[in-house]
């Protein structure tokens, strides 16, 4: 399948890769091959031109455009940046849904590249400690991933992006409260997402 662009409600989503540095217990990929009737497993990663060819003409009619698919979008960073800057040049808002491990994956701080490509960065937190994070997210980087995602969120915030940390409601009330406390301490906002 080559569904690089799909819509849910009045939001347009861009699917850049199947690659992910996590294997979360609650990931939709564990039980589904797509969402909203769209198959999202990719046969190949798209180029900038591939994504461009699937963008609708009425892109400004959507509430926003979101980098979110069946993998970690920042694993296809060059295309993400190109597409984000292009869509923003048309006057549309861009959001990145990420596990926040881009700097680990690329071996350097890449947050500077996101300036002008995304407005909002939603980092999946999903746990209040490194141990708990690794227990549910199973990162290839081990517990280091938890500290890296917190740093990534702070770096994006210092560069002027709107940053939200999110947690899936299946982690339980106590863990959600602990995540909320962690975000408050760091001056970051927490969003609780319903698991579907």
Residue pairs with C-beta under 8 A, 6 or more apart in sequence:
1 34
1 39
1 40
1 41
1 42
1 43
2 42
2 43
2 44
2 46
2 50
3 15
3 34
3 38
3 39
3 40
3 42
3 54
4 14
4 15
4 16
4 42
4 46
4 50
4 51
4 54
5 12
5 13
5 14
5 15
5 51
5 54
5 55
5 56
6 12
6 13
6 15
6 35
6 36
6 38
6 40
7 13
7 36
7 62
8 35
8 36
9 63
10 61
10 62
10 63
11 62
11 63
11 64
11 65
11 66
12 55
12 56
12 59
12 62
12 64
12 65
12 66
13 65
13 66
13 67
13 68
13 69
14 51
14 65
14 66
14 67
14 68
14 69
14 73
14 83
15 40
15 42
15 68
15 69
15 70
15 71
16 45
16 46
16 51
16 67
16 69
16 71
16 73
16 75
16 76
16 79
16 80
16 83
17 42
17 45
17 69
17 70
17 71
17 72
17 73
17 75
17 76
18 41
18 42
18 45
18 70
18 71
19 45
19 71
19 72
19 75
19 76
20 71
20 72
20 75
20 99
21 72
21 75
21 99
21 101
21 104
21 105
21 139
21 140
21 141
21 145
22 72
22 99
22 101
22 137
22 138
22 139
22 140
22 145
23 137
23 138
24 126
24 136
24 137
24 138
25 136
25 137
25 138
26 136
26 168
26 170
26 195
28 35
28 196
29 70
33 39
33 40
33 41
34 40
34 41
34 70
40 69
40 70
41 70
42 69
42 70
42 71
45 76
45 79
46 76
46 79
47 79
48 78
48 79
48 82
48 83
48 86
51 79
51 83
52 83
52 86
55 87
59 65
59 87
59 90
59 92
60 90
60 91
60 92
62 92
63 93
64 92
64 93
64 94
64 95
64 120
65 87
65 92
65 93
65 94
65 95
66 94
66 95
66 96
66 97
67 73
67 80
67 83
67 84
67 94
67 95
67 96
67 97
67 98
67 118
68 95
68 97
72 98
72 99
72 101
72 102
72 105
73 80
73 96
73 97
73 98
74 80
74 96
74 98
74 101
74 102
74 105
74 106
74 110
75 105
77 102
77 106
77 110
77 113
80 96
80 117
81 113
81 114
81 117
83 117
84 94
84 96
84 114
84 116
84 117
84 118
85 116
85 117
87 94
88 94
88 116
88 117
88 119
93 119
93 120
94 117
94 118
94 119
94 120
95 118
95 119
95 120
95 121
95 122
96 114
96 118
96 120
96 121
96 122
97 122
97 124
98 121
98 122
98 123
98 124
98 152
99 123
99 124
99 137
99 139
99 145
99 149
100 123
100 124
100 145
100 148
100 149
100 150
100 152
100 153
101 139
101 141
101 145
101 148
101 149
101 152
102 110
102 111
102 152
103 109
103 110
103 111
103 148
103 151
103 152
103 155
104 141
104 144
104 145
104 148
109 155
111 152
111 155
111 156
111 159
112 159
114 121
114 156
114 159
114 161
115 159
115 160
115 161
118 161
119 161
119 162
120 161
120 162
120 163
120 164
121 153
121 156
121 161
121 162
121 163
121 164
122 163
122 164
122 165
122 166
122 191
123 149
123 152
123 153
123 156
123 163
123 164
123 165
123 166
124 149
124 165
124 166
124 167
124 168
125 133
125 149
125 165
125 166
125 167
125 179
125 182
125 183
125 190
126 133
126 136
126 137
126 166
126 167
126 168
126 171
126 179
127 133
127 135
127 136
127 137
127 146
127 167
127 171
127 175
127 179
128 175
128 178
128 179
128 181
128 182
129 146
129 178
130 143
130 144
130 145
130 146
130 147
131 143
132 175
133 139
133 143
133 145
133 146
134 142
134 143
134 145
134 146
136 171
137 145
139 145
139 146
141 148
150 186
153 163
153 165
153 186
153 188
154 163
154 186
154 188
156 163
157 163
157 187
157 188
163 188
163 189
164 188
164 189
164 190
164 191
165 179
165 183
165 188
165 189
165 190
165 191
166 190
166 191
166 192
166 193
167 175
167 176
167 179
167 190
167 191
167 192
167 193
168 192
168 193
168 194
168 195
169 176
169 192
169 193
169 194
169 195
170 195
171 179
176 192
179 190
180 190
183 189
183 190
